[in-house]
Amino acid sequence: AQRQFTLSAARHIDQKWRAAKGLPENPNAFGPLTNLPDYTYLDGRTTPLGVSICCWIKYTIFFYYKPLQSNQKKRLLKQQEIATKIVELSSELEFAKKRHAQLKAKAQAERDRVMKNKLKPKGPLLLKK
C-alpha cells in the first residue's frame, strides 16, 4: 500500500479557538512584539517610529533605525484613522446628548407655560376649592 503525503504546510494553529477568544487569525499580525517599540528612553522621550537595529563594534553598542515597513506603516495609518473617527463620533455623541437635554427642557417649559396660562375657574367654582 502506498502512503500519500502532502508538501504543503499544515496549519497547526487552532483557528476556531482563536476566533472564539477574539484573537486574530495570525498570531504574528498583532501583539506587543509588532505594536510596541523595541525600547524606551529612561528620561521619558518618545521612541521614534521604525525598527531599531543594535550592533556591536569593538565593545561599543551602536543603534541605527530602519524606516517603517509597509505593513507597519499601514497599521499605524489605520490606527490613526480609527482614533480620529473615535474622536469625531464621541464629539457627535456629546452634541446629541446636550441637544436632547435642551429639547427635553424646552418641551417641559412649554408644557409648564401652557398649564400656567390655562383657563381658570371663576365665580362659584373658584370658591368650591
C-alpha positions as CSV (number, residue, x, y, z in Angstrom):
1,A,0.0,0.0,0.0
2,Q,1.2,3.4,-0.9
3,R,1.3,6.2,1.7
4,Q,0.3,9.6,0.5
5,F,1.7,12.8,1.9
6,T,1.5,16.4,1.0
7,L,4.2,19.0,0.6
8,S,2.0,21.9,1.8
9,A,2.5,23.0,5.4
10,A,-0.2,22.0,7.8
11,R,-2.0,24.7,9.9
12,H,-1.2,23.7,13.4
13,I,-2.9,26.7,15.0
14,D,-6.5,26.0,16.2
15,Q,-8.3,28.8,14.3
16,K,-11.7,28.1,15.9
17,W,-10.3,28.6,19.4
18,R,-8.6,31.8,18.3
19,A,-11.8,33.1,16.7
20,A,-13.8,32.2,19.9
21,K,-11.4,34.2,22.1
22,G,-11.5,37.2,19.7
23,L,-7.8,36.8,18.7
24,P,-6.5,37.5,15.2
25,E,-6.1,34.5,12.9
26,N,-2.4,35.1,12.5
27,P,-0.8,35.4,16.0
28,N,2.2,37.3,14.5
29,A,0.0,40.0,12.9
30,F,-0.9,41.8,16.1
31,G,0.5,41.9,19.6
32,P,3.2,43.6,21.7
33,L,6.0,42.3,19.6
34,T,4.6,44.1,16.5
35,N,2.9,47.1,18.0
36,L,5.2,48.3,20.8
37,P,8.5,49.9,20.3
38,D,11.7,47.9,20.7
39,Y,12.9,50.1,23.5
40,T,12.1,53.1,25.6
41,Y,14.2,56.0,26.8
42,L,14.6,56.3,30.6
43,D,14.2,60.1,30.5
44,G,10.7,59.8,29.0
45,R,11.4,60.9,25.4
46,T,9.2,59.3,22.8
47,T,10.5,56.4,20.9
48,P,11.0,57.1,17.2
49,L,8.9,55.1,14.8
50,G,10.8,52.4,12.9
51,V,12.8,49.4,13.8
52,S,15.9,49.9,15.9
53,I,18.9,47.8,15.0
54,C,21.6,47.2,17.5
55,C,25.1,46.2,16.6
56,W,28.4,45.6,18.4
57,I,31.6,47.0,17.1
58,K,34.7,46.7,19.3
59,Y,32.9,46.7,22.6
60,T,30.6,49.6,21.6
61,I,26.9,49.3,21.0
62,F,25.5,51.3,18.0
63,F,21.9,51.8,17.3
64,Y,20.5,52.8,13.9
65,Y,17.0,52.8,12.5
66,K,15.3,51.2,9.6
67,P,12.3,53.0,8.2
68,L,8.8,51.6,8.9
69,Q,8.0,48.5,6.9
70,S,4.9,48.8,4.7
71,N,2.7,46.6,7.0
72,Q,3.8,48.7,10.0
73,K,3.0,51.9,8.2
74,K,-0.4,50.6,7.1
75,R,-1.2,49.5,10.7
76,L,-0.1,52.9,12.0
77,L,-2.2,54.8,9.5
78,K,-5.2,52.6,10.2
79,Q,-4.9,53.1,13.9
80,Q,-4.6,56.9,13.4
81,E,-7.7,56.8,11.2
82,I,-9.6,54.8,13.8
83,A,-8.5,57.3,16.5
84,T,-9.8,60.3,14.6
85,K,-13.1,58.5,13.9
86,I,-13.5,57.7,17.6
87,V,-12.9,61.4,18.5
88,E,-15.3,62.6,15.8
89,L,-18.1,60.1,16.8
90,S,-17.6,60.9,20.6
91,S,-18.0,64.6,19.9
92,E,-21.1,63.9,17.9
93,L,-22.5,61.8,20.7
94,E,-21.8,64.6,23.3
95,F,-23.6,67.1,21.0
96,A,-26.6,64.7,20.6
97,K,-26.8,64.3,24.4
98,K,-26.7,68.1,25.0
99,R,-29.3,68.7,22.3
100,H,-31.6,66.0,23.6
101,A,-31.4,67.5,27.1
102,Q,-32.1,71.0,25.7
103,L,-35.1,69.8,23.7
104,K,-36.5,68.0,26.7
105,A,-36.1,71.1,28.9
106,K,-37.7,73.2,26.2
107,A,-40.7,70.8,25.9
108,Q,-41.1,70.8,29.7
109,A,-41.0,74.7,29.8
110,E,-43.7,74.8,27.0
111,R,-45.8,72.4,29.0
112,D,-45.5,74.4,32.1
113,R,-46.3,77.6,30.2
114,V,-49.5,76.1,28.8
115,M,-50.6,74.8,32.2
116,K,-50.0,78.3,33.7
117,N,-52.0,80.1,31.0
118,K,-54.9,77.6,31.0
119,L,-58.4,78.9,31.8
120,K,-59.0,79.0,35.5
121,P,-62.4,78.5,37.2
122,K,-64.1,81.7,38.2
123,G,-67.0,82.6,40.4
124,P,-68.7,79.9,42.5
125,L,-66.4,77.2,41.1
126,L,-63.4,79.0,42.5
127,L,-65.0,79.1,45.9
128,K,-65.6,75.3,46.0
129,K,-61.9,74.6,46.1
